[in-house]
Amino acid sequence: MVVYIRTQGVRIVKEGQHLLAKKGGNTYHTLFTYKLKQLLLFGNIEVTHGALCQLMRKNIDTVYLTKTGRYLGRINPPESKNVFLHKKQFLLLDDKRFGLQMAKSIISGKLSNMATFLKRIKRSRKHHDAGNKAKQILSLLHKLENTTSIDKVRGYEGRGSAIYFQGLKQGFIDNIGFKKRIRRPPTDPVNAVLSLLYTFLLNKVYAGVRTAGLNPYPGFLHTIDYGRYSLVLDLMEEFRSIIVDTLTISLFNLKILKSDDFQINPPQGKSAEKPYIPDVSKDPIGMITMQNSDMECFDIPEQRMEANPFKDLASGRYPVRLKSAAFKRVIDAFEKKLTTSFYYPPADTTFSYNDAIFYQAKHYRKIIEGEIEQYQPILLK
C-alpha cells in the first residue's frame, strides 16, 4: 500500500503498532504498518520520534517532498549488503560495449512503445498524422540497430521524443493547449499532469531498483552525475508512454480532469514583470490504460543525458497548477493504473504494471550478474 499525505499541519504519531495522521483533535488516517510499503509526505508534515522509529523498524520507504512537490529526500530501508553486486555495477561503467548495448536496448523499448501508442491514436482518433509520426519513429529504430556510438543513441532518443510529442497531441478529444513538452514549470494542463505522473513513476522505479538490491546511481543511457539516479532514469524510460502518457490522455478524454481543475500561478512582485518559463523544445531528454490543496504540479529531478545542458529560453508563460481535489483524482488514477494487468510472453505470466516495474529491476540485476546477456524492455501491444 502507498499512502500520500498532503494535508498541511498533520502530525504522524505512533499508537501501538499503528501510525495515526492527526491534526488538532482529529485523526485523518490510520496507517497499518504491516500493509504500508511507501509513505509520501508533502510539505508541512511532522513525524514524531516514535513514528519515525516505527517507519525505520518496518523498512517503510518514506519520501519527503515540498508542498509544491519538489523532492527533498527519503528514509530508505537499509542499504543492500551485496557489495559485490554494486562493484559489478560500477566496473561495467567502463565497459563501453556493455554500456552501448544497454542504452540501445532501453531506447529501442522506448521508441517502440511510443510508435505503438501513436498507432493506437491513429486508429482510435482517425488522425493519420499520428500514424505518420509512428512511422518516423520506427525508421529511427532501424538506424539505432547499427549505431556504434552512445551519443548517437541519445540523439535518436531526442529526435524520436520530439516526433512523438508532436503526434501525442492528436490523442486528445478537446484542444487543451498542449503543443509540446514543457517541463519546468509546466505551462498547460497536460504538461502539469505529465510532470506529476512522471514524478510518481520515478518514485516507483526507484523503489523497484532498491528492492532488487541495486545501486540507483550508475546508469548508461543517462550520464552519471553527482546525486543523479541514472539507473532509475534509465529503467523508467520504457514505462513513460505505457503508464503515464496513456493515463494522461484517459484522464482528459474521459473528463476526469477538466479545465476548471487547474489554475494559473502568476509570479508576485518584480518577477511578474518578466516571467521566466523555460522552453525545452530542444532539450534532448525533455523530448523524452485506464480504458473505460493547492498543490503545484511538479517534475522529476534533473535528468539530462548530456554533460552540457541546452540553454533554456523564456517563453513568457505562467506555470499551471492542479487544484487539490483534482490532485487527489490523479493520485487515485495512477494507483489504479498500476494494478492493470497484462500478459507478458517472455515470462509466460500475467503482471500488473506495478509488478512489471519490480520485475524489470530484477531482470536488470540478472544482466549485471551475468545470468542473461541482453536487457529486454517491456513493450506495449
C-alpha positions, 0 to 999 in steps of 0.5 A: 500500500502507498499512502500520500499525505498532503494535508498541511499541519498533520502530525504522524504519531505512533499508537501501538503498532499503528501510525495515526495522521492527526491534526488538532483533535482529529485523526485523518488516517490510520496507517497499518504498518504491516500493509504500508510499503511507501509513505509520501509526505508533502510539505508541512508534515511532522513525524514524531520520534516514535513514528519515525522509529516505527517507519525505520523498524518496518523498512517503510520507504518514506519520501519527503517532498515540498508542498509544491512537490519538489523532492527533498529526500527519503528514509530508505530501508537499509542499504543492500549488503551485496557489495559485490553486486554494486562493484559489478555495477560500477566496473561495467561503467567502463565497459563501453560495449556493455554500456552501448548495448544497454542504452540501445536496448532501453531506447529501442523499448522506448521508441517502440512503445511510443510508435505503438501508442501513436498507432493506437491514436491513429486508429482510435482518433482517425488522425493519420498524422499520428500514424505518420509520426509512428512511422518516423519513429520506427525508421529511427529504430532501424538506424539505432540497430547499427549505431556504434556510438552512445551519443548517437543513441541519445540523439535518436532518443531526442529526435524520436521524443520530439516526433512523438510529442508532436503526434501525442497531441492528436490523442486528445478529444478537446484542444487543451493547449498542449503543443509540446513538452514543457517541463519546468514549470509546466505551462498547460494542463497536460504538461502539469499532469505529465510532470506529476505522473512522471514524478510518481513513476520515478518514485516507483522505479526507484523503489523497484531498483532498491528492492532488487538490491541495486545501486540507483546511481550508475546508469548508461543511457543517462550520464552519471552525475553527482546525486543523479539516479541514472539507473532509475532514469534509465529503467523508467524510460520504457514505462513513460508512454505505457503508464503515464502518457496513456493515463494522461490522455484517459484522464482528459478524454474521459473528463476526469480532469477538466479545465476548471481543475487547474489554475494559473500561478502568476509570479508576485512582485518584480518577477511578474514583470518578466516571467521566466518559463523555460522552453525545452523544445530542444532539450534532448531528454525533455523530448523524452490504460485506464480504458473505460490543496493547492498543490503545484504540479511538479517534475522529476529531478534533473535528468539530462543525458548530456554533460552540457545542458541546452540553454533554456529560453523564456517563453513568457508563460505562467506555470499551471497548477492542479487544484487539490481535489483534482490532485487527489483524482490523479493520485487515485488514477495512477494507483489504479493504473498500476494494478492493470494487468497484462500478459507478458510472453517472455515470462509466460505470466500475467503482471500488473504494471506495478509488478512489471516495474519490480520485475524489470529491476530484477531482470536488470540485476540478472544482466549485471550478474551475468545470468542473461546477456541482453536487457529486454524492455517491456513493450506495449501491444 
